[in-house]
C-alpha cells in the first residue's frame, strides 16, 4: 500500500505490537520477514520502514540480516533494539557485548535535538531489553540520546536513518506513541487515511473485482470474525454469496439451534445449516495430538464446503474470517518467529482444495474487526461475542474426543458462561471457557468414593489475543462455580482455575 509503514520482523515478541501502534495512528502497517528482498519492499511503495527487535545477537552465526539495499530505498528507516544494532553493524559501525546489559526500566537522556524525539522532555522513562550495545557509530551518524549505560538513540537524518535501543511500542515507554507519531507523520510524511470506512470501501471493491460475476460460499459460525467477513463480502456479491453454518459436533451446548436463526434474522444473510457432527467425530476418534485434531477439523470443514458448493451450483470461492493472529501463530512466514499452533483455517487447510480462498480480514486484529463490524452496522450481540475457536471443544478436551467427554464439557461450559453473564463479566473479559482434563482423581460425594474428571476454568483479559493475562475473578464467584459444576455435571469432582498468562502459555490449552 502506498501510504503504509512496512515492518521487517527479526523475531521480536513485540513485532505485532509495533504494527498495532502504527495502525492506532490510522496508518496501515504490514509485517514482512526480515529476508524480504529489497525490490519486493520497494514494490510495496511504503512511506517508511521499521526494523523490529529480536532475540539474536549480530555476532551469532546465522543471525537474521536484511538486505543492505533496505537502507538505500530512499524512505526513512527506524531500527528498534536489535534493529539499531543491525543498522550500526551493517553500515560500518561497531557493536559489542554490553558491559552492563539493560533489561526493564531505564531513563533516556535526550542529548541533542532530533525530529524523532521532538516535543519530549529532556529525560523520559523507557523500556530496555538488550545484551549488546553500539561501541562506535557508522560514519554520518550522531548520538541523540543515552541511558546510563549505553547509546540509546542515533540518527543520520540526511539519509533518513534513525534507531532506538529501547522499545517505544510497549506500554512501559509512556512517550513511545509520541516517538512513533514523530516518525510516521513528521519524518515519513504518512497520511492518517486507514479507517474502518476506508477499509470497507477498499475491501468491497477488491472482492468484487476478484470474483467478478462468480459465486462464493462463506464459512459462518456466528462469531465476530466470520460475521464481519460475511457481511463485507455480501456487500460485494449480494445474492451470489451463500453462507454455511456447519454443526461439526464440537460446538457448545445448543449452539447450532440457537445461532442459526440469529444469523438469518439479525445479519439478513443467505444462511444454510449443515448437520455434519457424525463425520467430524468419526474422523476425531482415537486422536489425542492437538495438531492432528486441528488439521483434521480444518480438512473436514473444507470438504463440507466443497460438497455444498457442488450442490449449490458452480462456485469457485470460499470466504473465511481468518485474522492476523491466526496467520502469525499458524505459519512461520513472518521472520524467524516459531509456529505456535495450526489454526484450523490456516495451517489446517488441505493442499488439494477445490475452492479459492477469500480472506478479507487477514490483516486485521480482533479489535480492528470489531470496529469494522460497527461501521458495517452489525448488532452488538454479535460484535461482543467472545472468541470461540473453529476446532471448538475438540481442543478444550485434552486427549481423545468422545461423546461422554463432550457432554461433560458442554454442561460445565454452560454453567460457567451463565455465571459469567449473570455477574456482568462477559463483556469485560476477552474469553471465558472450561477445559476437560484427561485425568481422573479421587473424590467423595454422598459418603461414597468417586473417581471423576477435573474441569479447568480459563478466563483471560486481552486486547487482540496476541498477549493475554488471567482475569482475577472474585474468590466467591470461583467458589460458587466449583460448587455448581461439581454438583450439576455428572462425571466431575474437581475444579481448578488457570492463572497462566500468554506468554508463556497460550489462551487455549491445545
N, C-alpha and C positions, 0 to 999 in steps of 0.2 A: 504494500500500500504506500502511496506517495507521501502520506503525512504521518508516517509511523516511526517508532523507535524500535530498532532490532536489538535483541539481547543475545549475545553469544554465551551459551551455557558451558561452564567449565566444571560443573558438578556441585555447585553450591546448594546447600539446603535452603537458601534464600532466593534462588533464581526466580521462582514463581512469585515471590513477594515483590521483587523488583517490577515484574510485569504488572502486578496489581497496582502498585504505587503510580506507575505511569498512566494506567487506564483511569485511575481516580482523577487524573487531570483532564479527562475526556480526550486523551490522545491514545490511539491504538498502539499496542506493543505486541511484538511477536518474538518467541524464543526459538532459536535455531542452534544446532550443535556447534561446538567450538570449531570443528573442522570444516564447516561450510565454506566452499570456495568463494573467493572474493568476488568473482564475476556473478555468482548467484546472488550474493548480498547486494551487489550493485544493481542487479535486475529488480530488486525489491524497492528501489528508489527511496530508501529511508531518509529521514531528516537527521538521524544520528544513531550511533551505536553505543551499547553498553557492554563491557566485558564483566561477567559475573565473577564472584569469588569462587573458591573451590578448595577441596581438601589437600591438593597436591602442593609440592614444592617445585619451583622451576629447576632445581638441581636434580630431581628424580629422573631416572631413565624412563622414557615413555611419558613424561609429564605432558599434559594437554597443551598444545600450542596452536594458535590460529595462524592463518596465512599472513606473512608480513605485509602483504598488499592491503590488508584491512586498515592499516594506519595511513594508507595513501589513497583512500577512496574519495577524499575531498569532502567528507562530512565529519562533524565533531565526534570524538570518541571519549567515553568516560570509563576508566578502569576502576573496579572496586576490589579491594583486598588482594586476592591473587591476581586480579586484573591489573592492579597497579604494579605488582612485582613483575608480571609478564611484560607489560608495556616498557618498563625500565630495562629489563633484561634484553628484550628483542631490539630495542633502539640504541643499544650500546652502553647502557649504564651498568652498574654493578650491584648485585643483590647478595646478601649473606644471611646465614642463620642468625636470628636475632640474639643480641647479647642479653636481652631481657624480653622474653615473649610477652605479648599482651592479649589477654582474654578477658572479656567483660567490659565493665565501665571504665572510661578514661576521660580526660579533659583535653579538648583540642584548643590550642592557642593559634589563632589566625595571625600570621606574621606579616602578610603582605596583602594588598588589595587584589581581589580576584573576582571576575564575573561569576564564577561558580559559587563563591561564598558571599556574594553581595547581600547586604541587608541583615547580616548576622552580628551578634555581639562578638567581641574580640575573643571571648572564651566560651565554649559550648560543651556540654556533655555528649559523648559519642560512645558507640559500642564496637569493641575490637574483637578480633578472633584470628590472630596470625602468629606464626613462628619464625617467619623470615622478615627481613627488612631491607630497605634500599640503603646501600652504602655510598654509592656515587650516582648522581643523576646523569641521564643522557645529555648530550650536547643540545643546547637550546631550551632545556627545562629549567624551572626555578621552583624552589620550595615556597609554598604559600601557607602552610600550616604544619604544626608539630604537636605531638603529645610529649609527655615527659621522657619517653624512651626512644622515639623514632620519628622519622619523617612521615607525615600523615596526609599531606595534600601537596600535589605537584601539578605543574601545567607547562605546556608550551602553547600559549594562546595563539601564536602566529600560525600554527598548524592545526589548531582546534583539538589539541590533545590534553586531556585532564584526567587525574586519577586521585583516588582517596584510599587510604589504608584501612579506614573504618567502614562500617555498613550504614549508609544513610537510609536504607529501606526498612530497617527494623524499628519497632516501637521505642526501643531504648535509646535511639538517637532522635530526640524530640524535634530538632531542627532539620531532620532529614527530608521531610516533604518540601521545605523551602529550598534546600540544595537541589533536589531533583527538579523542582519547578524552574529554578535558575538555568539548569542545563537544558531542559526540554524547550522552554519558551524563549529565554534570552539568548542562549548560545545556539541552539538548534533551529530556532525560529519556527517551531511547530505550531499548528493551529488546534484549538480545542473543539474539534468538529466530530469526535466519535461519541455519539449519544445513542440511547436506545432507539430513538426515532430514526436516526441515520442508519443504524444497523438494520432495522426492519426494512427500510426502503431499499437498501443495497442488497439484502438477502433475498427479498421477494423478487427483485429484478434478476439476480443471478440464477435463482432456481428456475424462474420462468424461462430464461434463455437456455438453460441446460436441458430442461425437459421438453421444451417446445410444445408440440401437440400430443405428447405422450401422456401416460398414466403412471401413477405411483401408489404403493401401499405404504402405510406408516405403522410402525410398531408403537402401540399406545398402551400405557399401563395405568394412566390416571395420575401419575406423578408429575411434578413440576416440569421436568426436562422434556418428557415425551409430549406433554400437553402443549407446551410452548412451541416445540418443534412442529407439531401437527398444525397448530393454528397459523404459524408462519407460512408453512407450505400450502395450507388451504387458501391463503390469500393469493398465492401464485397460481394454483391449479384449480381451485374450486371443486366442481363435481368430479374432476379427474383424479381426485385423491380419495382412497378408501382406507380408513383407519382400522386396525385389527388389534383387539384386546384378547390375549391368549391366557386361558387358565392352564398354567403349567404344573399344577399340583403342589406347588410350594409357595402359594400365596398365603396371606394372613387369613384369619377367621372371617368367613363371609365376604371376603374382598371382591370376588368375581361378581356375586349377586348385587352388592351394594354400589360398586363403582361403575359398572356398565351403563345403567340408566342415568347416572350422574353425568357421564361423559356426553351422552346423547342430548340431554336436556340443557346442560349449562354451557357446553362448548359449541353446540349447534354443528357438530361434525357428523359426517357419514361414518358410523362406527358399527362394526360387526364383532360378535364374540365367538371365539373358537374354544371348545372344550377339548383339551389335549392332555389332561393330567395323567392319564394312564400311560401314554407313550413316554412322557418325561420320566415318570417314576420307574418305569421298566428300564430305561437307559441308566438310571442312577443306582439301580440295585447292586449292592455289594461294593460300591465305590466309596472310598474313605479319603482319598487325596483331594484337598481343596482345589488345586489347579485342574485336576481332571473333572471335578464337578462343574467348575466354571466353563470349561471348554465343551463339555457335553451339553450343558444348557444352552450355551451360545450357538452351538452347531444345530441343536434341535429347533431352537427358535427360527433360525434361517430356513430350515426345511419346511416348517409350518408355513412361513410367509411365502416361500416359493410355491408350495402347493395351492395356497389360497390365490396367489397371483395367477397361476394357470387356470384355476377355476373361474376367476372373475373376468378373464379375457387377456389380451396381450398387454402385459405390464412389465416394464423394464427396471423400475426404480423402487428402492426401499428407503424410507425415511427413518432415521434413528435419532434419539435425543442424546447422542454422545457429547460429553462435556470435556473441557480441557483437563481436569484432574483425572478423568478416565484414561485419557491418552497418555498423560505423564506417568501414571502408575502402571500402565499395561505394557507399553512398548518403550524400550530404551533407545529412543531416537533423538533425545534432547541432550546430547553430550554423554558423559560417562556415568550419569546417574543410573542406578540399577533398576531393573524391573521389579516392582514390589509385588504385584499380583495381576493376573489377567482379568480385566473386566469382560463380562460376557459379550458386550457389544464392541469390543476392540480386539483384545488378544484371543478371545474365544471364537472368533469367526472362522468358518471353514475356508479353505483355499479355493474350493471349486464352486463359489457362489454363482448363481444364475441371474442375480439382481445387482444392479449398480447402486452403491450407497450414496445417499444424500444426507449429510450431517450438518445441518445449518447452525448448530450451537457448538461445534467442535472447538472453537477458540475461546469459549466463554467459561467463566467461573460461575458457581451456583448463584451467588448473589446478583451477578450480572444478568443471569437468566430470569430471575425474579423481576428485575427492573424492566426487562424486555416484555415479560408477561403482563406487567401492569400497564405498560404502554399499549399493549395489544387489547387490554380490557378484560383479561381473564379474571374470574372470580377469586376472591381471597381464599375461599375454602380450598381451592386447588393450589394456589400460589404458596400457601402456608403449610402445605403437607410436608411432613418430614421425609427426607430421602429414604427410599426403600430399594435395596439392590435388585437388579434384574434376576440374579440367581436365587433371590428370595430366601426362604427359610432353609434352603439346602446348605447355605454357608453359615447358618446360625445353629445348625445341628452338627456338632463336631463328631466326625465319624460317619457311619453309614446312615443314609436317609431311609427310614422305614415309616410305614403308616402309623405305627404306635408312637414313634418319636415325634412325628409331625403333629399328631393330635395333642400330645402333651405340650409341645412348644406353642401351638396355636392358642391353647387355653391360657397358658401362663402369660403369653404376649398380650392377649386381650385384657387380662386383669391389669397388667402394667399400664397399657395405654389408657384404659378407663381411669385409673388413678391419676396419671399424669395430667389428663384433661381436666378432671374434677378439681385438681389442685391449682389449675390455671398456669401450668408449666409448659404445656405443649408448644406454645408459640415462643417460649423463652429459651428453649434448648434446641440444639441442632438436630439431635437424633436420640431416641429412647427406644430400647428394644430388649428382648430376652434372648438368651443363648442357652441351648441344652448341651450340657457337658456329657461326654461318653463314659462317665464313671458312675458307679452306684456306691452309696455309703449307707452305713447302718443308722437307723433311727428308731424311735419308739413312738407309736401312736395308739391311743386306746389301750395302754398297758401291753401292747404287742410289738414285737420286733418288726421293723421294716427294713427293706434293702432297696432303695429307690434312687432316682436320678437327682442331680443338682442343677438348679437353674441359676445362671449368672445374669444379673441386670446390668445393662450398659446404658449410660446416659451422659452425653457429651455436649459441650459448647464449642462453637466454631464459627468462622466467617465464610469459609469456602470449602471445607472438607480437606484442605491440604495439611493443615495442622488442627489439633483439637485438644481440649482438656476435659477431664471428667467433671461433671456437674456435682457440686456439693449438695445433694438432696438432704432435706431435714431428716434427722435420725428417726423422728416419729413416723414420717412417711415410709422410710425404709422398713421400719418395724411392722407397719400395717401391711405393706406389700408382701413381706415374708410370710406373715400370718395368713393372708388371703391365699397366696399361691400354694402354700403347703396344705391348707385346708380345702381349697376348691379344686385343685388339679391333682387328679389321681396319678400316682407314679412319681411324685416329687416329695422329698422330705428334707430338702436343704436349699437355702437361697443365699447367694453371695453377691456382693456389689463390686464391680470392676472400677478401680481407681487408677487406671493407667492412662497416660496421655499419648498423643500422637505427635511426633515420635516420642518414645521408641516403638510403641505399639501402633497398630492400625485401628481405625474405628471399628470395622467389622473384625470378628475373630478369625475368619478364614478369608 
